[in-house]
Amino acid sequence: MTVNVYEQYFAAEGVFGGVERRGALVALISDSEAGTISYRVAVTFFPHRDEEDYAVSYDACFEKEIYRAPGRRSKKREAALMQPFRAEIDALVAAAPVTAGTPAARVCWNRPLREPRRG
């Protein structure tokens, strides 16, 4: 079973596939299967052309597994994984392939577009 433990929209900067992106959806995702739990961080950049535009485009989506072990979901573990969450996302974004000749992409952590959702 897959659960979005945490997700939130933020303002962002970046150009992917020649399209300017002004929004990012970040998430901590849990997967549980056959007695194994895994967690991954993910970020998806999208155009966010106006206040109503939250249409996520999947051509600028990046993720990384940060935890895998036998067991099940744990609120304590999830709280611990949230501590380095922003640094994990920033590292993922730094490694993302942006359009040549454009500045590096970034999530504007001080400019949330929506309240966080927890699952």
VOPAGU-2260 file (C-alpha; in pm, 1 decimal, decimal comma):
REM VOPAGU-2260
SITE   aa  ch    i         X         Y         Z
SITE  MET   A    0       0,0       0,0       0,0
SITE  THR   A    1     125,4     345,5     -90,0
SITE  VAL   A    2      54,4     644,0     136,9
SITE  ASN   A    3     156,5    1006,2     101,6
SITE  VAL   A    4     276,7    1065,8     457,3
SITE  TYR   A    5     330,4    1435,9     387,8
SITE  GLU   A    6     282,0    1657,5      85,9
SITE  GLN   A    7     276,5    2029,8      28,4
SITE  TYR   A    8     282,6    2278,4    -257,5
SITE  PHE   A    9     547,4    2551,4    -260,6
SITE  ALA   A   10     650,2    2828,0    -497,0
SITE  ALA   A   11     949,3    2718,2    -702,8
SITE  GLU   A   12    1187,2    2822,3    -976,9
SITE  GLY   A   13    1319,9    2617,9   -1263,8
SITE  VAL   A   14    1297,9    2541,8   -1633,5
SITE  PHE   A   15    1242,4    2182,9   -1743,5
SITE  GLY   A   16    1183,1    2079,8   -2101,8
SITE  GLY   A   17    1191,5    2445,1   -2202,0
SITE  VAL   A   18     892,3    2525,8   -1977,5
SITE  GLU   A   19     923,6    2762,9   -1682,6
SITE  ARG   A   20     806,1    2607,0   -1354,7
SITE  ARG   A   21     681,3    2824,6   -1070,7
SITE  GLY   A   22     540,9    2559,8    -838,8
SITE  ALA   A   23     657,8    2238,4    -675,4
SITE  LEU   A   24     477,2    1957,1    -498,2
SITE  VAL   A   25     700,6    1787,7    -240,4
SITE  ALA   A   26     614,6    1460,2     -68,9
SITE  LEU   A   27     728,5    1191,3     172,2
SITE  ILE   A   28     580,2     865,6      43,5
SITE  SER   A   29     550,6     534,4     225,3
SITE  ASP   A   30     523,9     195,4      52,2
SITE  SER   A   31     443,7    -122,1     241,6
SITE  GLU   A   32     456,5    -464,0      79,3
SITE  ALA   A   33     520,8    -816,9     205,7
SITE  GLY   A   34     638,5    -704,0     549,6
SITE  THR   A   35     879,8    -440,1     416,0
SITE  ILE   A   36     837,7     -66,2     458,4
SITE  SER   A   37    1008,8     189,7     238,8
SITE  TYR   A   38    1001,7     566,9     226,7
SITE  ARG   A   39    1096,4     798,5     -54,1
SITE  VAL   A   40    1108,4    1172,6    -104,9
SITE  ALA   A   41     967,9    1321,3    -423,1
SITE  VAL   A   42     939,9    1660,1    -589,7
SITE  THR   A   43     740,6    1753,1    -897,6
SITE  PHE   A   44     779,3    2092,2   -1064,2
SITE  PHE   A   45     479,2    2236,9   -1248,0
SITE  PRO   A   46     404,2    2562,3   -1436,6
SITE  HIS   A   47     166,9    2726,5   -1180,5
SITE  ARG   A   48      74,5    3000,7   -1424,8
SITE  ASP   A   49    -188,1    3149,8   -1192,7
SITE  GLU   A   50    -345,5    3096,1    -848,9
SITE  GLU   A   51    -580,5    2829,3    -988,9
SITE  ASP   A   52    -312,3    2631,6   -1177,4
SITE  TYR   A   53    -211,2    2326,2    -977,4
SITE  ALA   A   54    -197,0    2091,6   -1275,9
SITE  VAL   A   55     105,1    1878,6   -1191,7
SITE  SER   A   56     314,3    1783,2   -1493,0
SITE  TYR   A   57     510,1    1461,6   -1460,8
SITE  ASP   A   58     796,6    1550,5   -1694,6
SITE  ALA   A   59     981,8    1721,2   -1407,9
SITE  CYS   A   60     934,5    1465,7   -1130,7
SITE  PHE   A   61    1224,2    1334,9    -923,7
SITE  GLU   A   62    1232,2    1089,5    -633,9
SITE  LYS   A   63    1474,5     899,3    -415,2
SITE  GLU   A   64    1432,3     613,5    -172,2
SITE  ILE   A   65    1562,6     713,0     171,0
SITE  TYR   A   66    1462,8     414,7     386,5
SITE  ARG   A   67    1386,5      41,7     340,6
SITE  ALA   A   68    1363,9    -226,1     609,6
SITE  PRO   A   69    1141,2    -504,2     737,9
SITE  GLY   A   70     853,0    -364,5     940,9
SITE  ARG   A   71     557,0    -133,5     911,2
SITE  ARG   A   72     474,6     235,5     931,5
SITE  SER   A   73     582,1     415,4    1245,7
SITE  LYS   A   74     493,6     771,1    1348,1
SITE  LYS   A   75     826,4     794,1    1531,9
SITE  ARG   A   76    1022,1     690,3    1219,5
SITE  GLU   A   77     819,4     925,8    1001,2
SITE  ALA   A   78     891,4    1215,7    1238,2
SITE  ALA   A   79    1262,4    1129,4    1218,9
SITE  LEU   A   80    1249,6    1114,7     837,3
SITE  MET   A   81    1087,6    1459,0     827,6
SITE  GLN   A   82    1389,2    1614,5    1005,7
SITE  PRO   A   83    1619,5    1598,4     697,6
SITE  PHE   A   84    1327,2    1618,5     450,0
SITE  ARG   A   85    1405,2    1962,7     307,1
SITE  ALA   A   86    1776,4    1882,5     273,4
SITE  GLU   A   87    1687,0    1556,9      92,7
SITE  ILE   A   88    1459,4    1745,7    -147,8
SITE  ASP   A   89    1722,2    2016,3    -204,0
SITE  ALA   A   90    1983,1    1749,1    -290,1
SITE  LEU   A   91    1738,5    1580,5    -526,6
SITE  VAL   A   92    1665,3    1912,8    -698,4
SITE  ALA   A   93    2037,7    1997,8    -724,1
SITE  ALA   A   94    2090,1    1675,4    -919,9
SITE  ALA   A   95    1789,2    1734,1   -1148,4
SITE  PRO   A   96    1859,3    1806,0   -1515,4
SITE  VAL   A   97    1735,5    2160,1   -1588,4
SITE  THR   A   98    1718,0    2312,8   -1934,4
SITE  ALA   A   99    2065,1    2412,2   -2053,5
SITE  GLY   A  100    2153,2    2776,6   -2002,5
SITE  THR   A  101    1899,8    2830,5   -1722,9
SITE  PRO   A  102    1961,0    2874,3   -1349,1
SITE  ALA   A  103    1942,1    2574,2   -1119,3
SITE  ALA   A  104    1594,5    2484,5    -998,9
SITE  ARG   A  105    1487,7    2538,5    -639,6
SITE  VAL   A  106    1193,8    2501,8    -404,3
SITE  CYS   A  107    1107,6    2828,1    -226,3
SITE  TRP   A  108    1051,7    2684,0     121,4
SITE  ASN   A  109     949,3    3021,1     265,2
SITE  ARG   A  110     660,4    3053,0      15,3
SITE  PRO   A  111     407,0    2771,8      67,8
SITE  LEU   A  112     117,9    2773,0    -180,8
SITE  ARG   A  113    -110,3    2546,5      26,0
SITE  GLU   A  114    -124,8    2401,6     374,3
SITE  PRO   A  115      49,6    2063,8     423,8
SITE  ARG   A  116    -148,8    1740,8     394,1
SITE  ARG   A  117     -63,3    1437,2     601,9
SITE  GLY   A  118    -174,6    1080,4     539,1
